[in-house]
């Protein structure tokens, strides 16, 4: 009786042991590659750049990663990823400084920081606000990294079962999600996305090899180059826009100089534990949704923390709980964003869209097969995020006073530096003047988009995901026609969510306007009736 039972249990035991051994080897392989001295140097370099980027208002993490991508393409892929990811992480720490001291977010992720950070600074608690913000940001980053390590490979495993209909629906889902969160500019987001999809059709047809929209230009046979477009839209366009609006905003706000005490006491630490948990939970979930970045997550977590707090009256007036929840949530999204990007091939936010462009030039195709072919990569990325978080936290606590002085640097000097990096970084990719011309043209296009309210994110996403969408759509139509989509429950669900992402925001806006109009009408009637 015992012998048959043991015979049935042994295969299961050996299978479980084998799986654990493979997992352990993947973790060790991923960590050992990152812990090489040259990779650690690149992480340190990315940390310094990211902290500086975050501390300068108007220089976003997307812009910094786009500029740095031109210089990292000659590196090994993992080293280049180390630089770009660390810039992304460190910028989330540096951007809290201007948000707290001059009420200006260093990057969009620190919008919620201004709600309570600046009031705390005006109350003489600027140093405490920056320290608590750094601890919250680090906790959120670690929470997001744990999410990446635990769920990236299972999500990729599920997505490997996707066929052409599901992959096309997934691309549509990612594109519409970014359009749907385009700050209420649904129509302009759609136009920007269509522009990006049009750029993706330039070059040779993926099925027949015929030239399309190349205008006889030999350099366009391989398609519109990713990195020059990204640098133009996110780097050059932003600088040109700041130059135009500088006179209008010439009066510069001086940073608050009275920093007060820096390190929180035991009571303060106990008080921020609950909002840290709220922020980490909110950010981890929101980060998994494509295109929903740290700015939205921070605002949602701030509101959630206010609902569960016993001190609701303090929120917006200098609440340490509100500051902690928002900053923890905005950084916790990074783990989910990296998970979505690497496991599904759908950028979690605009920074990840830039990162996908760099990875494709390195010959790495993000998507379901990436972690299946190289499972150690997920743990390499998690290790990079953890090391970058620790370094950024240490610098935030030790050298924050020095970073305060950076706010006094005039924007004109910064513009010159960025313009030089735009041109040199673009040229260094292929030593091509044509790439520089593309970057300059896209800079002007990006300036037009900024001035007239068109979000650049959907355009970049359309350019990057366009070939994937076209190839899977045509394979689906050749293989089974439009009926193939109807026979795929996963594709139908993704299409339904995509439609909701486009339809619901305008409907909510119409409903809000109708309520406001009714409220105004009722108020007018109350004035007329004695």
Beta strands, then each sheet from edge to edge (+ up, - down):
strand 1: 203-204
strand 2: 211-212
sheet 1: 1+ 2-
end
